[in-house]
Amino acid sequence: INKIINILNLTVVVLIITFFYIDNATYLITILGFASAGIAIAMKDWFMNIFGWFVILSTGNFKVGDRIRVVLQNGQVEIIGDVIDITISRIVIHEDVTLSTYIKNRRAGRIVFVPNNVVFNNPIFNYTHNGLKAVWDGIDIVITFDSNYKKAEYLAKEITKKYSKGYTDITRKQLNRLRNVYNIKNTQVEPRIYTFIGEYGIVISCWYLNNYATLNLRSKISSELLETFLKEEDITIAYNTLNLNLNKKRIPTVTK
């Protein structure tokens, strides 16, 4: 509100000064026409930022305090952090330590300035829209083909249920509230365990609800999965290996 009042005050002052020094209204309109055309061409991006600012404020897709992810340059750049300010020309984001910063950026904690016109051509993901506090996160662990995969599925589900229970209960309530606003059909929030055949073993894929800052809980669940699987005699963690048999004798071929 303060920013809008300041802009209106500045506009009124400029108009008053302009009308005070120019007596001929026709001359004034001509000057303003040429000036507006030149300014519109030279400051196209700036005007798009202002328009984007109005879109952000009017739609409410995200606001100050939300955790968002912005994808730029055809997916080459990802920015994940908390929105700490929205000015008339840019979005100010405080970058956080996330899985994306761990894998791609190897940097975090920076203040990132993103122009408002990003809302027109780039996807923006809101992790905390309308009170949401959790997102789905996944961990894959591979076991050998001769392992007891049914037992591994059960253990994985029990571990993920134990650590994600708090987020599961919170998200269930939040999704029920969101159903009054959006057409949400799937409100299943319990952990999901999927089994796939991989290149060198059976992939146990664990999906669970987590805080939008996923690394802490992801680390705890990963450690628990490793410790539990290593204790089981009929479950072996698989990894890419190469077997060489150096004792096999080569049988010569005889040609006639």
N, C-alpha and C positions, 0 to 999 in steps of 0.2 A: 504493500500500500504506500509506503514511504517513497519507493522508487517511482511509482505512478504519479504521485503528487509532485515530485521534483521535475519529472518530464513535462507535466502539464504547466507548471509554473514557468519553466524555461520557454515553452512554446508561446505562452501568453506574452511574456516579456519581449521576445523576438518580434511578434506580430505588432505589438504596440510601437516599438521603435521603428519598424518598417513603415507603418502607416503615418507616423509622425514626420518622417523625412521625405516621403514621396506623396505629392498632392494629386497627381494625375492617376486616376484609378485604372484607365486603359493601359497606360504605360506600365503600371505595376503588374497587371495581369499578364502582359506580354513577357515581362522579365521573369515572373514566377513560372510561366510555362516553359521557357527555354531552360531556366535553372532546374526545374523539376525533371525535365527529360535528361539533362546531362548528369544530374545527381543519381537518377534511377539507373543509368547505364554504368556509371563509375562505382556505385556503391550497391550493386546487386546483391552481393553476398551479405553485406551488412543488413540490408532490408530483409533478406531471407532469414537472418538470425532473429530479427525483431518479430517477424511473422511466426517463426518457430517458437519464440518465447510466448506469444499469445496462445499457440496451440498447446504448449506444455501446461500453461496455467488453466486453460479452459477445459482440456480433456481430463486432466488429473491422472494420466497414465503413470507418472511418477512425480515425486515431490522431494523436498529437502528431508533428509533422514532415511530415504529408501536405499536399499542395496541393489545396484543395477549392474548389468554387463553390456558394454557397447562394443560392437564389432565394426571395424573400419578396414578400408583397403582390401575389400573382397576376402575378409577373414584372416588377413595377415597380421592384424593388430587387434588384440582383445584387452579391454580395460574393465576391471571388476573392482568395485569399491562403493563407498557410501557417498551419496550426494550431499555436499556440505553447503552449496549455494547454487542458485539459479539466477543469473543476471540477465539483462536485456540482450546480451550478445553471446553468452556462453554458459555451459554447465560445468560446475567445479566438482571434481570427484576426488576423494581421498582413497588412494589405492590400498588394498589390503592383501595379506598373504593368503592365497588361494591355490587350488590345484593348477589353475592356468598360469599363475605367476611362477609356480614351482616347475612346471613343464616347459613353458615358453620363455617367459620374461627373465626369470632368475633375479628379479628386482621387485621391490614393493615399498609401500610407504610414501610414494611420491604424490604430489598434488597435480592432477591432470585437468587441463582446460580443454573442453570439447565445445565447438561452436553449436549453437542451437539448431542450425539447419540440418544437423545429423538426423533429426527425427523424421525427415522426409525420405531419405534414401538408404538408411541403414537400420538393421534390426536392433532393438533395445530390449533386453530381458530384465524384468523387474522381479527380484527375489522376495520382496516384502510388500507386494501390492495388496491393498485393502486389508492389511492386518496379518497377512501370511508371514510365518516365521520359520518355515522349514521347506526343504527341497529334497527330491529323491537323489540319492547318491549310490554308487555301485562299486563293488570290489569283486574282482575275478581271482580265483585260485584254482590251479590245475593239479589234478591227481592222476596217478597212473591208471591204465585201462583195467588192471586187475584189482584195483582198490574197491572197497565196499562203498560205492557212490551213494547208495540209499542212506547209509549211516552218515556219510559226509553231508548230505543234504539236511538231515535232521539236526546235526550239530551246528551247521552254519545258520539255520533258521533260529535255533535257540539262542545263539550268541548275538545275532542281530536284533532279536526281540528284546533281549536283556538291555542292550545299550541304547536302543532307539525308542524305548517305551514312552519316555516323557514327550518326545517330539510326535510320536504317533497319537497320543491322547490329545495334545494341543491341536494338531492338524485336523483331527476328526471334527472338533468343535468349529474350527475356522471354516472348513469346507461346508459344513451345514449352514453357516451364516452366509457364505458366498452363493449358495444355491438360491437365495432370495434375490440375488443380483444377476447371476449368470446361469446359463443352462448347463450345469455340471451334472453329468450322469454317473461317472465313475468316482465314487468317494471311498474306495477301498484303500486303507492306509496301513495295513499290516505288512511286514517285510515279505518280500517275494524272492524265492530261490529258483533259479533256472539252471538246467543242465544241458550242456552242449558237447558234441564230439569235436575235440580240437585236433591239431596236427600231431601232438605228442602226448595227449592225455585227455581226460574228461574235465571240462571246464565247469566249475561250480560258480555261478554268477549270483552274487548276493546284492539285493536292492533293498534299501531301507530309507526312512525319513531321517533327515539330519538338519542341523542348523545350517544357514547359508554359508557360514564359515566352516567348511566341511573337514578341514585337515585334522583337527583334534580328534573327533570321533572316528574318522577314517583310520587314523593311526592306532587307536585303541582296539578297534574291531580287527584290524589286520594282525596285530600282535596276538590277540586271543585266538584267532583262527589258526595261526601258525603253532602256537603252544598246544592247542587241543589236538590238531591233526598229527603232530609229531609224537604224541603220547599213544596214539592208537596203532596197534600192530597191523590191522588190516586196511589202513589208509596210508598211502605213500604219496608225498608231494612230488609232482613230476616237473621236469625241466628238460630243455633241449639237450640231448646227449648224442654221442656218436660212438658206436661199438666197433672195435677193430679186432678181428680174429687173426693173430699172427702165427698160430700153430697149425693152421689148415694147410695140408700139402696140396700142391697143384698137380693135377693128373694130366700127364702129357697126352696129346692127341696123336693118333696114328693115321696117316693118310696112305692110300694105296694108289 
